[in-house]
């Protein structure tokens, strides 16, 4: 049997500079407690811990005018 590969097809991350401020606001608005801190380094550490090989980032923009910048950062 071939080795099992795990790929998470939907993850959200934010630039480090805004993650600490944005995560509590998004959590409050969504009514959920985030599992991670919203940073790329936090995601990569969690992926390593869970043996997740790859992840597909789904950008999060909290304002329409930030969509282009967030998408550019994610790319």
LINRA-V250550 format. One record per run of one state. SS is the DSSP state (hx for helix, st for strand, lp for the rest). FROM is the first residue (numbers start at 1). LEN is the number of residues. If there is no record, write none. Layout:
SS,FROM,LEN + SS,FROM,LEN
This chain:
lp,1,6 + st,7,5 + lp,12,4 + hx,16,15 + lp,31,9 + hx,40,11 + lp,51,3 + st,54,4 + lp,58,6 + hx,64,11 + lp,75,1
